Amino acid sequence: MEPIIGNPAGAEAADGLIVDTTTQTFARDVIEASREVPVIVDFWAPWCGPCKQLTPVLENAVKAARGAVKLVKMNIDE
């Protein structure tokens, strides 16, 4: 299933600083990664209007930080 929000190509361009996570990979993507760099977790849903507005803002901020912070996005409906 393709993400409803965000830009997968843009996520790849951010060299792993923006990733989608699941309950199976959350510990690795958030807990373990936070030992190296601060991690922002974006819990979102496809039906959430404010989520659709906030995600691009978060992605742009993380890209602008150039590795100082990581963004992990989790679809709460999956």
N, C-alpha and C positions, 0 to 999 in steps of 0.2 A: 504494500500500500504506500503510495507516495504521500509525503507530507502536504498538509493543506496550507500551512503557513510557512514562511521562511523560504530560503533559497538554497537548495541542496548544492548547486554549483558554487554559490557564494561561500557555503560552509567549507567546501573542499579548498577554495581559494584562501581561506583563513588558516590553512595548514593545521587542522585539527583543533583549533581554538573554539570552534562552534560545532557541537555534535548533538545528535539525537540519541536518547538513552531509553532503556526499558527497565522494568523491575529486575530483570536478569543482569543487566550491565550497570545499574545505578551505582553500586559500591565502587566499581572500577572507575567509572566515568566521573564520579563526584568525590567520593571519600578519598580514594587513592590519589586522584589528580590534585586534590586540594593540599596535599603535602608539598607540592611543587609550586603551585600558583593559586591565587584566589579563584573560586568557582562560583559563578552566578547560576542558579537553577531556575529555569523558566518552566513552570507547570502550566500547560495550556490545553485547550480543547478546541476542536474544529468549529463548534457552535458558538464560541466565545468571541464576541465582537471586540472587546477591549484587548484580548490576547492578540488578535490579528493586527491591532494598531501598535501594541507594545513590542512585538517580536522584531520588526525591522529596526526599531530604535535601539534595542539591546544589541542586535547583531552589528549595527554600525558602530556603537560604542566599543564593543569588543574588538572589532577590526581596527578602530582608531587607537586602541590601547597597545596594539602591536606586541602581543604576547604577555602583557602584564596581568591579564585576567582571561579566564576561559568561560564560555557559555555552554551550558548543558540544557537541552530542551527535552521535556518529557510530556508526551500526550497522555493526559490523565484518563482518556477514554479507552486506551489500549491496555 
